């Protein structure tokens, strides 16, 4: 993230979601359509 830029809450939420493997955004940012059923063993 650019330290000189202010981010919107939506951008911050999206960033957090992309780091949360329990969230579909995490898997979508890694090329999946959604969280796989076997995500805990991935």
Buried (B, 14 or more C-beta within 10 A) or exposed (E): EEEEEEEEEEEEEBBEBBEEEEBEBBBBBEEEEEBEEEEEEE
